[in-house]
Amino acid sequence: MADGGLNFQRIFTKVQSTLPRCIEDADALSITNIFSTKITETTKHCVEAAIRNYVTKKVIDGEATDLATITAITSVCIDLVRHELSLPTLPVLVLTDSFDMLTIKQCELLFSFVESNVGVWKEDTFFAPCKTSVLRMCNDLLRRLSRSQNTVFCGRILLFLARFFPFSERSGLNLVSEFNLENVTTFTNVETTDMEDDDDEEKGEETRLRLDYTLYTKFWSLQDFFRNPVQCFQKAPWKMFTMYCGDVLEAFKSFKLDNVQSSGSGGAHLTRTLSEPTHSEDSSSLQFQVDQYFAKYLTNQKLLDLQFSDANFRRYVLLQILILAQYLTSNIKFKHMNSASSRETLTEDQLAWVKKTEELVYTLLEETPPDGPVFVNTVKHILKREVVWSEWKNEGCPEFKKPEGYEKLKAKLNGKGEEEKEDEDSRSTKKLRQKRKVGDMIRDADSKNKFSMGNVEMSRLWNLNPNNLAACKMLERDFVPALETYFTPAIEQLSPKSELKEKDRLVNDSNFGWRGLRLLACRSPHFFTHSASPIATLPEYLTTMIKKLAKELPSQLTADIKVEDDDDKEEEKVIPVLEQNDGVKEDEEDMEEDGEEERPEVKAITEEEQKALAKNLDKLGQDKWKLLAKKLGFVDDEIEFIEKDKAAKAGSVESQAAFMLKLWVENEGDEANKDSLLYTLGGMKLTAIADDVFT
């Protein structure tokens, strides 16, 4: 049946009536026999609508849905695409409709068909048109799933996407090296008095380290730097990081772990599970065979003693420090995009500290049982491998290409000879030649003195006139009016015989004035003449220009306009420009003389002034120094650091405010002076804080 003899309804009905036979035969031959000629895009849309309607209305029936029927229809759709009887996106759309209407359990079974046909979706026929639809289908599935209850199914979907998309796909790469800033670690801000109820024997042990609240706060504060390492390039956070990291490493160094711990130690209790073997008589030969994984450790203050006794916990923390150190010292292209500071590299002193810290961390890892040296060699290998990935990302994540001779080697391994390979190449070349080249189309059009623009409508417009430049000069394309035509109504309104009020004249209309200026710029010599008069309003300027034009225009309408008298009056109103300029020059000279006066030397506020200001801030309450800190440029993280650090040491608002002012002076230098502070306090209406300090 010819394509031209079918309408939408006939195609819709014919395809739906033929589809059951195709499902039974597992072949699309019955549908291909409907069309005797190559079908149009519109007909392909009709076929798509018929198949999708059949699936949603007749196949999907809740729990009674036959998934084998859906997979058979999808296979038929794949054959239709290969016979050019349907759009390439039809198989994926059928699966998408099915996933939207099936239960999660049914979706998990149907997804096996999607996984098994990943090679089909990666073919050139399907990949480019379907990759967006496949990604949308998988994302819709992931939104319906629970990561805790459907963990395996979520992993299958992600693995399928990793197999489907090429390795260098932009949507799956973190090109600008962004960090997951939402991974915030919260911990207790108030000290717990009774950390743990220990036995009398454990209290007497010298090997057991007592961890106070200060070390607890410093330890968990390091997680903020691991979450966002870019802040280490700023002065205040860097000082905090080095201080906290040094204290934690010193605690690890002073509290060493034994390979085999006693049954009464906290670490042994923490690491032992029901799957561990029982203790044998020879405890030295005992090895723990338990695989442990904690996605997020608990931050309760009472657990810190036990966590410090856990070898896995210690390794996690030390490995985080090594990863952060490599990030700070490596060459990362997008590091400046994530940094709020203009400085993206460390100084020589900071680099020396990082190198010294890395050596200490590796030493602690070697001393951490079990198999410390083996673990260190593995970590070094992984970090060295990460440098290669960073360089690949710096180069823009180029696509990995197969080496030369890969296809010949593959054909040889598959048992194909050179002649078969050449036959395949010749067949693929013939397919490419079937499509007419763009150059041939342009050459044929040029031989006929025509233009081929690649679009039917654009080609029609460009071929209306053989000479496009001459077409632009045609009289019917000149839409700019003549000066006399445009300004004649305004000239009539300026005549003494006109009874029109002045406010209703055309010169007071902004639209008329704007168009008049455009016209004068194109066709009047008076527009660009030099004038010493000051700039007047637009109506006054247009009135002057119209009177000048009235002398030149060949019209009798302006005979009664007294142009000469008005011009004389305007000349009397001219302001002597030279005298004005002389006055301006004198003012500039006076300003230069005033600027040459010596300015008082600007210095930063002293330490005594900082203490006095802090004492006054203490009198006002808890939040005043925080408001001042924000006005002075401190961010929330820095204010929180100042509050926690000084609260742990002194516990007073005065010490916190003094430390904040000290950091301000260190960061700003001479800019942290009295005038700057008074200006900020004036904006906050708190100038009384500095009254008895600077006087």
C-alpha positions as CSV (number, residue, x, y, z in Angstrom):
1,M,0.0,0.0,0.0
2,A,1.4,3.4,-0.9
3,D,2.2,5.9,1.7
4,G,0.1,8.6,0.0
5,G,-3.1,6.5,0.3
6,L,-3.0,6.3,4.1
7,N,-4.2,8.9,6.6
8,F,-3.6,9.0,10.3
9,Q,-6.6,7.0,11.4
10,R,-5.9,4.2,8.8
11,I,-2.3,4.0,9.8
12,F,-3.2,4.0,13.5
13,T,-5.7,1.2,13.1
14,K,-3.6,-0.9,10.7
15,V,-0.5,-0.9,12.9
16,Q,-2.4,-1.8,16.0
17,S,-4.2,-4.7,14.3
18,T,-0.9,-6.0,12.9
19,L,1.1,-5.6,16.1
20,P,-0.1,-8.8,17.8
21,R,1.1,-10.9,14.8
22,C,4.5,-9.2,15.0
23,I,4.7,-10.0,18.7
24,E,3.8,-13.7,18.1
25,D,6.4,-14.0,15.2
26,A,9.0,-11.8,17.0
27,D,9.5,-9.9,13.7
28,A,8.4,-6.6,12.3
29,L,7.8,-8.0,8.8
30,S,4.0,-7.6,9.0
31,I,4.2,-3.9,9.7
32,T,6.8,-3.4,7.0
33,N,4.5,-4.9,4.4
34,I,1.9,-2.2,5.1
35,F,4.1,0.4,3.3
36,S,5.3,-0.1,-0.2
37,T,7.3,3.1,-0.5
38,K,9.6,5.1,1.8
39,I,7.5,6.8,4.4
40,T,7.6,10.4,5.5
41,E,8.4,11.8,9.0
42,T,4.7,12.4,9.6
43,T,3.9,8.7,8.9
44,K,6.7,7.7,11.4
45,H,5.0,9.8,14.0
46,C,1.7,8.0,13.3
47,V,3.4,4.6,13.7
48,E,4.9,5.8,17.0
49,A,1.6,7.0,18.4
50,A,-0.1,3.7,17.5
51,I,2.5,1.5,19.2
52,R,2.7,3.6,22.3
53,N,-1.1,3.7,22.6
54,Y,-1.2,-0.1,22.2
55,V,1.3,-0.6,25.0
56,T,-0.4,1.8,27.5
57,K,-4.0,0.8,26.8
58,K,-3.9,-2.9,26.0
59,V,-0.6,-4.4,27.4
60,I,-0.1,-2.7,30.8
61,D,-2.7,-4.0,33.2
62,G,-1.3,-3.4,36.7
63,E,-0.1,-6.6,38.5
64,A,-1.3,-8.7,35.5
65,T,1.0,-7.1,33.0
66,D,2.9,-9.5,30.9
67,L,6.5,-8.2,30.8
68,A,7.4,-10.6,27.9
69,T,4.9,-8.7,25.7
70,I,6.6,-5.4,26.5
71,T,10.0,-6.8,25.6
72,A,8.7,-8.3,22.4
73,I,7.1,-5.0,21.4
74,T,10.4,-3.2,22.1
75,S,12.3,-5.7,19.9
76,V,9.8,-5.1,17.1
77,C,10.3,-1.3,17.5
78,I,14.1,-1.8,17.2
79,D,13.5,-3.7,13.9
80,L,11.2,-0.9,12.7
81,V,13.9,1.7,13.3
82,R,16.4,-0.3,11.4
83,H,13.9,-0.5,8.5
84,E,13.5,3.3,8.6
85,L,9.8,2.9,9.4
86,S,10.0,4.7,12.8
87,L,11.9,7.3,14.7
88,P,15.0,6.1,16.5
89,T,13.5,7.1,19.9
90,L,10.5,4.8,19.7
91,P,12.0,1.8,21.6
92,V,13.2,4.0,24.5
93,L,9.8,5.8,24.6
94,V,8.0,2.5,24.9
95,L,10.2,1.4,27.8
96,T,9.7,4.8,29.4
97,D,5.9,4.6,29.3
98,S,6.1,1.1,30.7
99,F,8.4,2.1,33.6
100,D,6.0,5.0,34.5
101,M,3.0,2.6,34.8
102,L,4.6,-0.5,36.4
103,T,5.4,-1.2,40.0
104,I,8.9,-1.1,41.3
105,K,9.2,-4.9,41.4
106,Q,8.0,-5.1,37.8
107,C,10.4,-2.3,36.8
108,E,13.3,-4.2,38.3
109,L,12.4,-7.3,36.2
110,L,11.9,-5.2,33.0
111,F,15.2,-3.4,33.5
112,S,17.1,-6.6,32.9
113,F,16.0,-6.3,29.3
114,V,17.4,-2.8,29.1
115,E,20.7,-4.0,30.6
116,S,21.0,-6.9,28.2
117,N,20.5,-4.6,25.2
118,V,23.1,-2.0,26.1
119,G,24.9,-2.9,22.9
120,V,21.9,-1.9,20.9
121,W,21.5,1.4,22.5
122,K,25.2,2.2,21.9
123,E,24.8,1.7,18.1
124,D,25.1,4.8,15.9
125,T,21.5,4.5,14.9
126,F,20.2,4.8,18.5
127,F,22.9,6.5,20.6
128,A,22.8,10.1,19.4
129,P,18.9,10.4,19.2
130,C,18.2,8.3,22.3
131,K,20.9,9.2,24.9
132,T,18.9,12.1,26.4
133,S,15.7,9.9,26.6
134,V,17.7,7.0,28.2
135,L,19.2,9.4,30.8
136,R,15.8,10.8,31.5
137,M,14.2,7.3,31.9
138,C,16.9,6.3,34.3
139,N,16.7,9.5,36.4
140,D,12.9,9.1,36.6
141,L,13.4,5.5,37.9
142,L,16.0,6.7,40.5
143,R,13.6,9.3,41.8
144,R,11.0,6.6,42.5
145,L,13.5,4.3,44.3
146,S,14.7,4.4,47.9
147,R,18.4,4.2,48.3
148,S,18.1,2.3,51.6
149,Q,15.4,-0.2,50.4
150,N,16.2,-0.5,46.7
151,T,20.0,-0.2,47.0
152,V,20.8,-3.0,44.5
153,F,18.4,-1.7,41.9
154,C,19.8,1.9,42.2
155,G,23.3,0.4,41.7
156,R,22.2,-1.5,38.6
157,I,20.8,1.7,37.0
158,L,24.1,3.6,37.7
159,L,26.2,0.8,36.4
160,F,24.1,0.7,33.2
161,L,24.6,4.4,32.7
162,A,28.3,4.0,33.2
163,R,28.3,1.2,30.5
164,F,26.0,3.2,28.1
165,F,27.7,6.6,28.0
166,P,31.3,6.9,26.8
167,F,34.1,7.4,29.4
168,S,34.5,11.1,28.6
169,E,30.8,12.0,28.6
170,R,30.5,15.6,30.1
171,S,27.4,14.9,32.0
172,G,29.1,12.3,34.1
173,L,32.3,14.3,34.9
174,N,33.0,16.9,37.6
175,L,34.7,19.2,35.2
176,V,35.2,22.2,37.4
177,S,36.2,20.2,40.5
178,E,33.2,21.2,42.7
179,F,33.0,19.9,46.3
180,N,29.9,18.4,48.0
181,L,29.5,21.3,50.5
182,E,26.2,19.7,51.8
183,N,28.2,17.0,53.6
184,V,28.4,18.8,56.9
185,T,29.6,17.0,60.1
186,T,27.8,18.2,63.2
187,F,29.1,17.6,66.7
188,T,28.4,18.6,70.3
189,N,29.0,22.2,71.2
190,V,28.6,21.8,74.9
191,E,31.1,19.8,77.0
192,T,29.9,16.6,78.6
193,T,31.0,16.2,82.2
194,D,30.8,12.5,82.5
195,M,32.5,11.2,79.4
196,E,32.4,7.5,80.3
197,D,31.9,5.4,83.3
198,D,35.2,3.5,83.5
199,D,36.1,0.7,85.8
200,D,38.7,1.4,88.5
201,E,41.2,-0.8,86.8
202,E,40.9,1.2,83.5
203,K,41.3,4.5,85.4
204,G,44.7,3.4,86.6
205,E,46.1,2.4,83.3
206,E,48.7,4.8,82.0
207,T,48.4,3.6,78.4
208,R,44.8,4.9,78.2
209,L,44.6,8.4,76.8
210,R,42.1,10.8,78.3
211,L,40.6,12.9,75.6
212,D,39.2,16.3,76.8
213,Y,36.6,18.5,75.1
214,T,39.1,20.7,73.5
215,L,40.7,17.9,71.5
216,Y,37.2,16.6,70.7
217,T,36.3,19.9,69.2
218,K,39.5,20.3,67.2
219,F,39.3,16.7,65.9
220,W,35.7,17.0,64.5
221,S,36.4,20.6,63.2
222,L,38.9,19.1,60.8
223,Q,36.0,17.6,58.9
224,D,35.0,21.0,57.6
225,F,38.4,21.4,55.9
226,F,38.1,18.0,54.4
227,R,34.7,19.0,53.1
228,N,35.9,22.3,51.6
229,P,39.7,22.3,51.3
230,V,39.7,25.6,49.3
231,Q,39.3,27.6,52.6
232,C,42.9,26.6,53.5
233,F,44.2,29.3,51.1
234,Q,42.8,31.9,53.5
235,K,44.9,33.2,56.4
236,A,42.6,32.6,59.4
237,P,41.3,29.1,58.3
238,W,44.9,28.0,57.5
239,K,46.1,28.9,61.0
240,M,43.1,27.0,62.5
241,F,43.8,24.0,60.3
242,T,47.5,23.7,61.1
243,M,46.8,24.1,64.8
244,Y,44.0,21.5,64.9
245,C,45.8,19.1,62.7
246,G,49.0,19.3,64.8
247,D,47.1,18.6,68.0
248,V,45.3,15.6,66.5
249,L,48.4,14.1,65.1
250,E,50.2,14.6,68.3
251,A,47.4,12.7,70.1
252,F,47.7,9.8,67.6
253,K,51.4,9.8,68.1
254,S,51.2,9.6,71.9
255,F,48.5,6.9,71.8
256,K,49.9,3.9,69.8
257,L,47.9,0.8,69.0
258,D,49.0,-2.8,69.5
259,N,48.5,-5.4,66.8
260,V,46.6,-7.7,69.3
261,Q,44.6,-5.8,71.9
262,S,43.4,-7.2,75.1
263,S,39.7,-8.1,75.4
264,G,39.1,-5.3,77.8
265,S,40.3,-2.5,75.5
266,G,37.8,-0.2,73.9
267,G,39.1,-0.8,70.5
268,A,38.7,-4.5,70.7
269,H,35.1,-4.2,71.9
270,L,34.4,-1.8,69.1
271,T,35.9,-3.9,66.3
272,R,34.6,-7.3,67.4
273,T,31.4,-8.6,65.7
274,L,29.5,-11.9,65.8
275,S,31.2,-13.0,62.6
276,E,34.7,-13.0,64.2
277,P,36.4,-16.3,65.1
278,T,36.7,-17.0,68.8
279,H,40.0,-16.5,70.5
280,S,42.3,-19.4,70.4
281,E,45.0,-20.2,72.9
282,D,47.7,-18.8,70.6
283,S,46.6,-15.1,70.5
284,S,49.6,-14.0,68.6
285,S,48.5,-15.9,65.5
286,L,44.9,-14.5,65.6
287,Q,43.9,-12.3,62.7
288,F,40.7,-10.4,62.4
289,Q,38.8,-11.2,59.2
290,V,36.1,-8.6,59.5
291,D,35.4,-6.1,56.7
292,Q,34.1,-2.9,58.3
293,Y,32.6,0.1,56.5
294,F,31.2,3.2,58.2
295,A,29.7,5.8,55.8
296,K,29.5,8.3,58.6
297,Y,30.9,8.0,62.1
298,L,29.0,9.0,65.1
299,T,30.3,12.2,66.7
300,N,29.2,11.7,70.3
301,Q,31.8,13.0,72.7
302,K,31.6,9.8,74.8
303,L,32.7,7.7,71.8
304,L,36.0,9.5,71.1
305,D,38.0,7.3,73.4
306,L,36.8,4.1,71.6
307,Q,37.2,5.7,68.2
308,F,40.9,6.6,68.9
309,S,41.4,2.9,69.8
310,D,40.0,1.8,66.5
311,A,42.7,1.1,63.8
312,N,40.2,1.6,60.9
313,F,39.0,4.9,62.3
314,R,42.6,6.2,62.6
315,R,43.4,5.1,59.0
316,Y,40.3,7.0,57.7
317,V,41.4,10.2,59.4
318,L,45.0,10.0,58.3
319,L,44.0,9.2,54.8
320,Q,41.8,12.3,54.7
321,I,44.8,14.4,55.7
322,L,46.9,12.9,52.9
323,I,44.2,13.6,50.3
324,L,43.9,17.2,51.4
325,A,47.7,17.7,51.4
326,Q,47.8,16.4,47.8
327,Y,45.0,18.7,46.7
328,L,46.8,21.8,48.2
329,T,50.2,21.0,46.6
330,S,49.0,19.6,43.2
331,N,48.4,21.6,40.0
332,I,44.6,21.7,39.6
333,K,43.2,23.9,36.8
334,F,39.9,24.8,38.3
335,K,41.2,25.4,41.8
336,H,40.8,29.2,41.4
337,M,37.1,28.8,40.5
338,N,36.3,27.2,43.8
339,S,38.5,29.7,45.8
340,A,37.0,32.9,47.3
341,S,40.6,34.2,47.7
342,S,42.8,35.4,44.9
343,R,45.7,33.2,46.1
344,E,45.6,29.6,45.0
345,T,49.1,28.4,45.9
346,L,50.8,27.9,49.2
347,T,53.9,29.8,50.4
348,E,57.2,28.1,51.0
349,D,56.6,27.9,54.7
350,Q,53.2,26.3,54.1
351,L,54.6,23.8,51.6
352,A,57.3,22.9,54.1
353,W,54.6,22.3,56.8
354,V,52.6,20.1,54.4
355,K,55.6,18.0,53.5
356,K,56.5,17.5,57.2
357,T,52.9,16.6,58.0
358,E,52.8,14.0,55.2
359,E,55.9,12.3,56.5
360,L,54.4,12.2,60.0
361,V,51.2,10.7,58.6
362,Y,53.0,8.0,56.7
363,T,54.9,7.1,59.8
364,L,51.7,6.8,61.9
365,L,50.1,4.7,59.2
366,E,53.1,2.3,59.2
367,E,52.8,2.0,62.9
368,T,49.0,1.3,62.7
369,P,48.3,-2.4,62.7
370,P,47.6,-4.6,60.9
371,D,49.9,-4.6,57.9
372,G,50.9,-1.0,58.2
373,P,53.7,-0.9,55.6
374,V,51.5,-2.7,53.1
375,F,48.7,-0.2,53.6
376,V,51.2,2.7,53.2
377,N,52.4,1.4,49.8
378,T,48.8,0.9,48.6
379,V,47.9,4.5,49.6
380,K,51.0,5.9,47.8
381,H,50.0,4.0,44.7
382,I,46.4,5.3,44.8
383,L,47.5,8.9,45.3
384,K,50.0,8.7,42.5
385,R,47.2,7.3,40.3
386,E,45.0,10.2,41.2
387,V,47.6,12.7,39.9
388,V,47.2,11.1,36.5
389,W,43.4,11.6,36.6
390,S,43.9,15.3,37.7
391,E,46.1,15.9,34.7
392,W,43.5,14.3,32.4
393,K,40.9,16.7,33.9
394,N,43.2,19.7,33.5
395,E,43.4,18.8,29.7
396,G,39.6,19.0,29.4
397,C,38.9,15.3,29.8
398,P,39.8,14.3,26.2
399,E,38.2,11.2,24.7
400,F,40.1,7.9,24.9
401,K,40.8,6.7,21.4
402,K,41.5,3.1,20.3
403,P,45.1,2.5,19.2
404,E,46.1,2.2,15.6
405,G,45.6,-1.3,14.2
406,Y,42.9,-2.1,16.7
407,E,40.3,-3.0,14.1
408,K,42.7,-5.3,12.2
409,L,43.7,-7.1,15.4
410,K,40.0,-7.5,16.4
411,A,39.1,-8.9,12.9
412,K,42.0,-11.3,13.1
413,L,41.0,-12.5,16.6
414,N,37.4,-12.9,15.3
415,G,38.6,-15.1,12.4
416,K,37.9,-12.5,9.6
417,G,40.3,-12.1,6.8
418,E,41.5,-9.0,5.1
419,E,39.1,-9.6,2.1
420,E,36.1,-9.7,4.4
421,K,37.2,-6.5,6.1
422,E,37.6,-4.8,2.8
423,D,34.2,-5.9,1.7
424,E,32.7,-4.4,4.9
425,D,34.6,-1.1,4.3
426,S,33.3,-0.9,0.7
427,R,29.7,-1.5,1.8
428,S,29.9,1.2,4.4
429,T,31.4,3.6,1.8
430,K,28.5,2.9,-0.5
431,K,26.0,3.8,2.2
432,L,27.8,7.1,2.8
433,R,27.7,7.9,-0.9
434,Q,23.9,7.6,-1.0
435,K,23.5,10.9,0.8
436,R,24.2,13.9,-1.5
437,K,27.1,16.1,-0.4
438,V,26.5,19.8,0.5
439,G,29.2,20.9,-1.9
440,D,27.5,19.2,-4.8
441,M,24.3,21.0,-4.0
442,I,26.0,24.4,-3.8
443,R,27.9,23.7,-7.1
444,D,24.6,22.9,-8.9
445,A,22.9,26.0,-7.6
446,D,25.9,28.2,-8.6
447,S,25.8,26.9,-12.1
448,K,22.2,28.2,-12.4
449,N,23.1,31.5,-10.7
450,K,21.1,30.5,-7.7
451,F,21.9,30.4,-4.0
452,S,21.6,27.3,-1.9
453,M,21.3,28.3,1.8
454,G,20.5,24.8,3.2
455,N,16.9,25.8,4.0
456,V,14.0,26.0,1.5
457,E,12.6,29.4,2.8
458,M,16.1,31.0,3.1
459,S,16.9,29.8,-0.5
460,R,13.7,31.3,-1.8
461,L,14.4,34.7,-0.1
462,W,17.9,34.9,-1.4
463,N,16.8,34.0,-5.0
464,L,14.1,36.8,-5.3
465,N,16.7,39.1,-7.0
466,P,19.8,37.9,-8.8
467,N,21.8,40.9,-7.4
468,N,21.3,41.3,-3.7
469,L,23.2,44.6,-3.5
470,A,20.9,46.1,-6.2
471,A,17.9,44.7,-4.3
472,C,19.0,46.6,-1.2
473,K,19.1,49.9,-3.2
474,M,15.6,49.6,-4.6
475,L,13.4,52.6,-4.1
476,E,10.7,50.6,-2.4
477,R,13.2,49.6,0.3
478,D,14.0,53.2,1.2
479,F,11.8,54.0,4.2
480,V,13.6,57.1,5.5
481,P,11.3,60.2,4.9
482,A,12.6,63.5,3.4
483,L,13.4,66.4,5.7
484,E,10.6,68.6,4.2
485,T,8.0,65.8,4.6
486,Y,8.9,65.1,8.2
487,F,9.4,68.6,9.6
488,T,6.7,70.5,7.6
489,P,4.0,69.9,10.3
490,A,6.4,71.2,13.0
491,I,7.3,74.2,10.9
492,E,3.6,75.0,10.5
493,Q,3.1,74.9,14.3
494,L,6.0,77.4,14.8
495,S,4.1,80.0,12.6
496,P,2.5,83.0,14.4
497,K,-0.8,82.1,12.7
498,S,-0.9,78.7,14.5
499,E,-3.3,78.6,17.4
500,L,-1.8,75.5,18.9
501,K,-0.6,75.7,22.5
502,E,3.1,75.4,23.0
503,K,2.9,72.2,25.2
504,D,1.0,70.5,22.4
505,R,3.6,71.1,19.7
506,L,5.4,68.2,18.0
507,V,8.8,69.4,19.3
508,N,7.7,68.5,22.8
509,D,6.9,64.9,21.8
510,S,9.7,62.6,22.7
511,N,9.0,60.1,19.9
512,F,9.0,62.9,17.3
513,G,12.3,64.3,18.8
514,W,14.0,60.9,18.8
515,R,13.1,60.3,15.1
516,G,14.0,63.8,14.2
517,L,17.5,63.5,15.6
518,R,18.0,60.2,13.6
519,L,16.8,62.0,10.5
520,L,19.0,65.1,11.1
521,A,22.0,62.8,11.6
522,C,21.4,61.2,8.2
523,R,20.4,64.1,6.0
524,S,21.2,67.5,7.6
525,P,24.6,69.2,7.6
526,H,23.6,71.3,10.7
527,F,23.6,68.3,13.0
528,F,27.4,67.9,13.3
529,T,28.3,71.6,13.4
530,H,30.3,72.9,16.4
531,S,28.5,75.2,18.8
532,A,29.9,77.0,21.9
533,S,26.4,77.2,23.4
534,P,25.6,75.1,26.4
535,I,23.5,71.9,25.8
536,A,19.8,72.8,25.7
537,T,16.8,70.7,26.2
538,L,15.5,68.6,23.2
539,P,12.5,70.8,22.4
540,E,14.7,74.0,22.4
541,Y,17.3,72.3,20.2
542,L,14.7,71.0,17.7
543,T,13.1,74.5,17.6
544,T,16.5,76.0,16.6
545,M,17.2,73.3,14.0
546,I,13.7,73.7,12.5
547,K,14.2,77.4,12.1
548,K,17.5,76.9,10.3
549,L,15.9,74.3,8.0
550,A,13.0,76.7,7.3
551,K,15.4,79.0,5.4
552,E,16.6,76.2,3.1
553,L,13.4,74.2,2.5
554,P,11.6,75.2,-0.8
555,S,8.3,75.8,0.9
556,Q,6.1,78.9,1.4
557,L,4.8,77.8,4.7
558,T,7.6,79.5,6.6
559,A,7.4,83.0,5.1
560,D,6.0,84.6,8.3
561,I,8.5,83.0,10.7
562,K,10.9,85.5,12.1
563,V,14.0,83.4,12.0
564,E,16.7,86.1,11.9
565,D,15.4,87.9,15.0
566,D,15.4,84.7,17.0
567,D,18.9,83.8,15.8
568,D,20.1,87.2,17.0
569,K,18.5,86.7,20.4
570,E,20.1,83.3,20.7
571,E,23.5,84.7,19.9
572,E,23.1,87.2,22.7
573,K,22.4,84.3,25.1
574,V,25.7,82.5,24.2
575,I,27.8,81.9,27.2
576,P,31.5,82.6,26.8
577,V,33.0,79.2,26.7
578,L,36.6,80.3,27.2
579,E,35.7,82.1,30.4
580,Q,34.0,79.0,31.7
581,N,36.9,76.8,30.9
582,D,39.3,79.2,32.6
583,G,37.2,79.0,35.7
584,V,37.3,75.2,35.6
585,K,41.1,75.2,35.2
586,E,41.4,77.5,38.2
587,D,39.3,75.2,40.3
588,E,41.4,72.2,39.2
589,E,44.6,74.0,40.1
590,D,43.1,74.8,43.6
591,M,42.2,71.2,44.0
592,E,45.7,70.0,43.0
593,E,47.2,72.5,45.5
594,D,44.9,71.1,48.2
595,G,45.8,67.6,47.3
596,E,49.5,68.3,47.8
597,E,49.1,68.9,51.5
598,E,50.6,66.3,53.7
599,R,48.2,63.6,54.9
600,P,48.5,62.2,58.4
601,E,50.2,58.7,58.5
602,V,47.7,55.9,58.7
603,K,48.5,53.1,61.2
604,A,46.6,50.0,62.3
605,I,45.0,50.0,65.8
606,T,47.4,48.9,68.5
607,E,47.0,45.9,70.8
608,E,46.0,48.1,73.8
609,E,43.3,49.7,71.7
610,Q,42.1,46.2,70.7
611,K,41.8,45.2,74.3
612,A,39.9,48.4,75.2
613,L,37.5,47.9,72.3
614,A,37.0,44.3,73.3
615,K,36.2,45.3,76.9
616,N,33.6,47.8,75.6
617,L,32.1,45.2,73.3
618,D,31.8,42.8,76.3
619,K,29.6,45.3,78.1
620,L,27.1,45.4,75.2
621,G,26.4,41.7,75.1
622,Q,27.0,38.5,73.2
623,D,25.9,39.4,69.6
624,K,27.5,42.9,69.2
625,W,31.0,41.6,68.4
626,K,29.5,39.2,65.8
627,L,27.7,42.0,64.0
628,L,30.9,44.0,64.0
629,A,32.9,41.0,62.7
630,K,30.5,40.6,59.7
631,K,30.8,44.3,58.9
632,L,34.6,43.9,59.0
633,G,34.5,41.2,56.4
634,F,34.5,37.9,58.5
635,V,32.4,35.1,57.1
636,D,30.2,32.8,59.2
637,D,32.7,30.0,59.3
638,E,35.4,32.3,60.7
639,I,33.1,33.8,63.3
640,E,32.1,30.2,64.4
641,F,35.8,29.3,64.7
642,I,36.6,32.4,66.8
643,E,33.6,31.7,69.1
644,K,34.5,28.0,69.6
645,D,38.2,28.5,69.9
646,K,38.1,31.3,72.4
647,A,35.1,29.8,74.2
648,A,37.1,26.7,74.9
649,K,40.0,28.7,76.3
650,A,38.6,31.7,78.1
651,G,34.9,31.5,77.7
652,S,34.3,35.3,77.7
653,V,33.0,37.7,75.0
654,E,35.9,39.9,75.7
655,S,38.5,37.3,74.6
656,Q,36.5,36.5,71.5
657,A,36.2,40.1,70.5
658,A,39.9,40.7,71.1
659,F,40.9,37.7,69.0
660,M,38.6,38.9,66.2
661,L,40.2,42.3,66.2
662,K,43.6,40.8,66.2
663,L,42.8,38.7,63.2
664,W,41.3,41.8,61.5
665,V,44.6,43.7,61.9
666,E,46.6,40.7,60.7
667,N,44.5,40.3,57.6
668,E,44.1,44.0,56.6
669,G,47.3,45.5,57.9
670,D,47.3,49.3,57.8
671,E,43.7,49.3,56.4
672,A,42.6,48.1,59.9
673,N,43.0,51.7,61.3
674,K,41.0,54.0,63.5
675,D,39.2,55.8,60.7
676,S,38.0,52.6,59.1
677,L,36.8,51.3,62.4
678,L,35.0,54.5,63.3
679,Y,33.3,54.6,59.9
680,T,32.0,51.0,60.4
681,L,30.8,51.7,64.0
682,G,29.1,54.9,62.7
683,G,27.1,52.8,60.3
684,M,26.1,50.5,63.1
685,K,25.4,53.5,65.5
686,L,27.9,52.1,68.0
687,T,30.4,54.9,68.0
688,A,30.2,55.0,71.8
689,I,32.4,51.9,71.9
690,A,35.4,53.9,70.7
691,D,34.8,57.2,72.5
692,D,37.2,56.5,75.4
693,V,39.6,54.5,73.3
694,F,41.0,56.9,70.7
695,T,40.5,60.2,72.5
